[in-house]
Amino acid sequence: MAHALITGATAGIGNAFTRLLAEKKYDLVLVARDLSRMEEQAADYRAKYGVQVEILQADLSKVDELAKVEARLHELIKPIDVLINNAGFGLNKAFSSSKVEDEQQLLDVLVTAPMRLTHAALPQMHARKSGTVINVSSVAGWIAGGTYSAAKSYVTVFSESLNTELRNSGVNVLALCPGFTHTEFHQRGQMKMGGLPTFMWLDADRVVTDAWAAAQKGEAICIPGGQYKVLSWIARKAPRGLVRRIGMGVRVRQRR
């Protein structure tokens, strides 16, 4: 039986990935901070899909807890075939007024954790000539929207580089770059999203279905939704001064 490890597994895109992979009969390793929620979901997946589910409670901003997840990826017994680096959060403050401890935590979870977990997973995948890594990035990586955008830019370029490095190896690495998606992300970050048009929202299940299909084709980047394909193209081609103004304008509106 193949195994999949998903970080940030209890909500939003991470939870949608767990359902998709359970439907495909992958045994699961769920990684999140909320133990009771993981236990509830694990019981549901075992009963509904007949898969095995392991639980790893971990705060990926803490070095010792991140190391626990790395250790699981190094295990030779029940090796991980699919890694989904999804855990993340956003800050609803300007960098100049935020706490440096919060900024460091964001960097640890959005950048350090996916880098280290991918590094831990790749040796076995490469040896087996088979494996999939999906790093959940964002279209925000192409705009200037604070340190969240900067972190997601790293994730996208990191994934693109690995996709090229591992081409023809049997290991697929994909950057998933969604736009605004119906999850708990914005609520947890206390971001104001009421003014966003309905057509700009994506469905999490559709996002992960598109990402999985793209990863199996060996693609480097998946941008779900035609509206975000267009906006991403504009963000990459438009004058950077304009992109910066628009990006920061979005962030200011979210903080109001």
C-alpha positions as CSV (number, residue, x, y, z in Angstrom):
1,M,0.0,0.0,0.0
2,A,1.3,3.5,-0.9
3,H,1.6,6.1,1.8
4,A,0.9,9.9,1.7
5,L,2.0,12.5,4.3
6,I,0.0,15.7,4.4
7,T,0.9,18.7,6.6
8,G,-1.9,21.1,7.7
9,A,-4.1,18.1,7.1
10,T,-7.2,19.1,9.2
11,A,-8.6,22.0,7.2
12,G,-9.0,23.6,3.8
13,I,-6.7,22.4,1.0
14,G,-4.8,20.0,3.2
15,N,-8.1,18.3,4.2
16,A,-9.2,18.2,0.6
17,F,-5.9,16.4,-0.3
18,T,-6.5,13.8,2.5
19,R,-9.9,13.0,1.1
20,L,-8.6,12.7,-2.5
21,L,-5.7,10.5,-1.5
22,A,-7.9,8.3,0.8
23,E,-10.3,7.9,-2.2
24,K,-7.2,6.7,-4.2
25,K,-6.5,4.2,-1.4
26,Y,-3.3,5.8,0.0
27,D,-2.6,5.1,3.6
28,L,-2.3,8.5,5.3
29,V,0.0,10.2,7.7
30,L,-1.8,13.3,9.0
31,V,0.3,16.2,10.4
32,A,-1.2,19.1,12.2
33,R,-1.4,20.8,15.6
34,D,-5.1,19.9,16.4
35,L,-4.9,16.4,17.8
36,S,-8.6,15.9,18.5
37,R,-9.5,17.0,15.0
38,M,-7.0,14.6,13.5
39,E,-8.3,11.8,15.6
40,E,-11.9,12.5,14.4
41,Q,-10.9,12.6,10.8
42,A,-8.7,9.5,11.1
43,A,-11.6,7.5,12.4
44,D,-13.8,8.8,9.5
45,Y,-11.2,7.9,6.8
46,R,-10.6,4.4,8.2
47,A,-14.3,3.7,8.3
48,K,-15.2,5.3,5.0
49,Y,-12.2,4.4,2.8
50,G,-10.7,1.4,4.5
51,V,-7.3,3.0,4.7
52,Q,-4.7,3.1,7.5
53,V,-4.2,6.5,9.1
54,E,-1.2,7.6,11.3
55,I,-1.3,10.8,13.3
56,L,1.6,13.1,14.0
57,Q,0.8,16.1,16.1
58,A,3.4,18.8,15.3
59,D,3.8,22.5,15.3
60,L,6.1,23.0,12.3
61,S,7.5,26.2,13.6
62,K,9.2,24.3,16.4
63,V,12.5,22.6,15.6
64,D,12.0,19.5,17.7
65,E,8.5,18.9,16.4
66,L,9.5,19.5,12.7
67,A,12.2,16.9,13.4
68,K,9.6,14.3,14.3
69,V,8.0,14.7,10.8
70,E,11.4,14.5,9.2
71,A,12.1,11.3,11.0
72,R,8.9,9.8,9.7
73,L,9.9,10.7,6.2
74,H,13.3,9.0,6.7
75,E,11.7,5.7,7.8
76,L,12.3,2.7,5.5
77,I,9.3,0.8,6.7
78,K,6.1,2.2,5.1
79,P,8.0,4.8,3.1
80,I,6.2,7.9,2.0
81,D,5.2,8.0,-1.7
82,V,3.4,11.3,-1.7
83,L,4.3,14.4,0.3
84,I,1.9,17.4,0.5
85,N,3.5,20.4,2.1
86,N,0.4,22.4,2.8
87,A,0.7,23.8,6.4
88,G,0.6,27.6,6.5
89,F,-0.9,30.8,7.8
90,G,-0.9,34.5,7.1
91,L,-0.3,37.6,9.2
92,N,-2.8,40.5,9.1
93,K,-0.3,43.2,9.9
94,A,2.2,45.3,8.0
95,F,5.8,44.1,8.4
96,S,6.8,47.4,10.1
97,S,4.2,46.9,12.8
98,S,4.3,43.1,13.3
99,K,6.2,41.2,15.9
100,V,9.4,39.7,14.7
101,E,8.6,36.5,16.5
102,D,5.4,36.2,14.3
103,E,7.4,36.9,11.2
104,Q,10.0,34.2,12.1
105,Q,7.2,31.7,12.8
106,L,5.7,32.4,9.3
107,L,9.1,31.9,7.7
108,D,9.6,28.7,9.7
109,V,6.3,27.2,8.6
110,L,6.0,28.5,5.0
111,V,9.7,28.2,4.0
112,T,11.9,26.1,6.3
113,A,9.3,23.3,6.9
114,P,8.6,22.5,3.2
115,M,12.3,22.8,2.4
116,R,13.4,20.4,5.2
117,L,10.5,17.9,4.7
118,T,11.1,17.8,0.9
119,H,14.8,17.2,1.6
120,A,13.9,14.4,3.9
121,A,11.5,12.7,1.5
122,L,13.5,12.9,-1.8
123,P,16.3,10.3,-1.1
124,Q,13.9,7.4,-0.8
125,M,11.7,8.6,-3.7
126,H,14.8,9.0,-5.9
127,A,16.0,5.6,-5.0
128,R,12.6,4.0,-5.9
129,K,12.4,6.2,-9.0
130,S,8.9,7.1,-7.9
131,G,7.2,9.8,-5.8
132,T,5.2,13.0,-5.8
133,V,5.8,16.2,-3.8
134,I,3.2,18.9,-4.0
135,N,4.2,22.2,-2.3
136,V,1.2,24.5,-1.7
137,S,2.3,27.9,-2.8
138,S,0.0,30.8,-4.0
139,V,-0.5,33.3,-6.8
140,A,0.5,35.8,-4.1
141,G,4.1,34.7,-4.8
142,W,4.0,36.9,-8.0
143,I,2.9,40.1,-6.2
144,A,4.4,42.2,-3.5
145,G,2.0,41.4,-0.7
146,G,4.3,41.4,2.4
147,T,6.3,38.5,3.8
148,Y,3.6,36.0,2.9
149,S,4.1,36.7,-0.8
150,A,7.9,36.6,-0.3
151,A,7.6,33.1,1.3
152,K,5.3,31.8,-1.4
153,S,7.7,33.1,-4.1
154,Y,10.4,30.9,-2.5
155,V,8.1,27.9,-2.5
156,T,7.3,28.3,-6.2
157,V,10.8,28.8,-7.4
158,F,12.1,26.0,-5.1
159,S,9.5,23.6,-6.6
160,E,10.3,24.7,-10.1
161,S,14.0,24.1,-9.5
162,L,13.4,20.6,-8.2
163,N,11.0,19.7,-11.0
164,T,13.8,20.5,-13.4
165,E,16.5,18.8,-11.4
166,L,14.4,15.6,-11.0
167,R,13.0,15.5,-14.5
168,N,13.0,11.9,-15.9
169,S,13.8,10.5,-12.4
170,G,10.3,9.3,-11.8
171,V,9.8,11.9,-9.0
172,N,7.4,14.7,-9.7
173,V,7.6,18.0,-7.8
174,L,4.8,20.6,-8.3
175,A,4.1,24.1,-7.0
176,L,0.3,24.5,-6.5
177,C,-0.5,28.2,-6.8
178,P,-4.1,28.8,-6.0
179,G,-5.9,32.1,-5.6
180,F,-8.5,32.8,-3.0
181,T,-10.0,29.5,-1.9
182,H,-12.9,28.6,0.4
183,T,-10.9,27.5,3.5
184,E,-10.4,28.6,7.1
185,F,-7.2,30.5,6.2
186,H,-8.6,34.0,6.0
187,Q,-10.8,33.6,9.0
188,R,-7.9,32.4,11.1
189,G,-5.8,35.3,9.9
190,Q,-8.7,37.8,10.7
191,M,-8.6,39.1,7.2
192,K,-11.5,41.1,5.7
193,M,-12.7,39.3,2.6
194,G,-16.3,40.5,2.3
195,G,-15.6,42.7,-0.8
196,L,-14.2,39.9,-2.9
197,P,-16.4,39.0,-5.9
198,T,-17.9,35.5,-5.8
199,F,-16.3,34.5,-9.1
200,M,-12.8,35.0,-7.5
201,W,-13.3,32.2,-5.0
202,L,-12.1,28.6,-5.7
203,D,-13.4,25.3,-4.4
204,A,-10.7,23.4,-2.4
205,D,-11.7,20.0,-3.9
206,R,-11.4,21.3,-7.4
207,V,-8.0,22.9,-6.5
208,V,-6.5,19.6,-5.3
209,T,-8.0,17.6,-8.2
210,D,-6.3,20.0,-10.7
211,A,-3.1,19.8,-8.7
212,W,-3.0,16.0,-8.6
213,A,-3.6,15.8,-12.3
214,A,-0.9,18.3,-13.1
215,A,1.6,16.5,-10.8
216,Q,1.0,13.2,-12.5
217,K,1.8,14.8,-15.8
218,G,5.1,16.1,-14.4
219,E,4.1,19.7,-14.6
220,A,6.1,22.2,-12.5
221,I,3.3,24.7,-11.6
222,C,-0.5,24.4,-11.3
223,I,-2.6,27.5,-11.2
224,P,-6.3,26.4,-10.8
225,G,-9.0,28.5,-12.3
226,G,-9.0,30.5,-15.6
227,Q,-9.3,33.8,-13.7
228,Y,-6.1,33.1,-11.8
229,K,-4.2,31.9,-14.9
230,V,-4.9,35.3,-16.4
231,L,-4.1,37.3,-13.3
232,S,-0.9,35.4,-12.8
233,W,0.2,36.1,-16.3
234,I,-0.5,39.8,-15.8
235,A,1.4,39.8,-12.5
236,R,4.4,38.3,-14.2
237,K,4.4,40.5,-17.3
238,A,3.1,43.9,-16.0
239,P,5.5,46.6,-14.8
240,R,6.7,45.8,-11.3
241,G,5.8,49.2,-10.0
242,L,2.1,48.6,-10.9
243,V,2.3,45.0,-9.5
244,R,3.7,46.4,-6.2
245,R,0.9,48.9,-5.8
246,I,-1.8,46.4,-6.6
247,G,-0.3,43.8,-4.3
248,M,0.0,46.1,-1.3
249,G,-3.4,47.5,-2.0
250,V,-4.9,44.1,-1.6
251,R,-3.1,43.6,1.7
252,V,-4.3,46.9,3.1
253,R,-7.9,46.1,2.2
254,Q,-7.6,42.7,4.0
255,R,-6.4,44.5,7.2
256,R,-9.3,47.0,7.3
